[in-house]
Amino acid sequence: MDEESIKAVQLLIRNGLKEKLAEKTGFDAHSISIIFCGRNLNETTTIRSLFLGPQTNLTVILTKKKSSPGTIFEATSQIPNQSVIDDSSFKEHSSFHVFCKKEGLLQKGKLRAYSTCWDDLLISNRIKADCKGCDCMATPVRFSFKCIEYATPLSHIKRNTKRCECVICGDFGQLCVSLDCAHNTCIDCFTAYCQQVHDQSNMVYKKSVGFTVPCAVSGCFGCVTDVHIFYILGVNAYKRYQRLAAQMYFAQQDSKQYCPSRLCGAAFMLEDEEDDTQEKIIMCPECSKCFCRFCRAIVDCVCEQKVSNQE
């Protein structure tokens, strides 16, 4: 391979990728920053050296002021502390979101710090703090307790600070549902998509999660890993998902049994046993009626009669 071919393969961030982005977006190449794995890429970095995969994302941000060549990356190699996105909708930050069962709504969550032991709370004058109201220094803290109702945390819901497009509608929402595959979906589209998957029973099975909803992108292996996200469909829909997932899991088991009694019909599973140690007569855990596991007869088992007739 000659020197010109090597230079063609080693596409530089500054002289190659940035200029292409500048041509398509109309922005100055010096105002474009490219983020990869939380770091601002250097101008001399080559695309080939990053070993990008099919699901790898490069984030492009725009600086508010144009920088001179050679100085945009020399200031720092980390993402700036202040967001470059000037949007009034992002002034109220909340990194945690929960589903309030009492109100049945998606709410902002607050992360509180708890004491490590009861002595910190019960022993008088053990913890002291500076009062910002009266400027008192090292004032003893008095604790009061009240009843608290815990909400369900929703780890998949994130603030869309990077302005990622929804993979379904292409819109930019303030909140998004981010899966382990890095694909983002707005709340409204994700709710409608989950409802459709549940109605059509198109859930997928993951050993570490169970039956869950796959990523909306066709061919993607990502999925919902925290099933509490289905609370955004409503409490009744979440209970329906639990029943549906249990039924689909039960249908896959080889040890599944159904009580043959018309008044019961309970479904249950038996413990795994060797073929030579399996009990022929089993008892329903709901109605306590005994029946044969092979012919499912409650009164007269016909299995022994078939064996004797064959002999």
Secondary structure, DSSP 8 states (H G I E B T S, - for coil): --HHHHHHHS-BIIIIIHHHHHHHH-S-GGGEEEEETTEE--TT-BSGGG---TT---EEEE-SS---TTTTTTS-SB--SS-S---GGGSS--S-EEEETTTTEEEE-------SSTHHHHSTTSSEE--TTT--SSEE-----------EE-TTEEE-TT----TTT----SEEEE-TTS-EEEHHHHHHHHHHHHHHT--EEETTTEEE-B-SSTT---B-S-GGGGGGG-HHHHHHHHHHHHHHHHHT-TTEEE---TTT--EEE-----GGG--SEEE-TTT--EEETTT--SSS--HHHHHHHH-
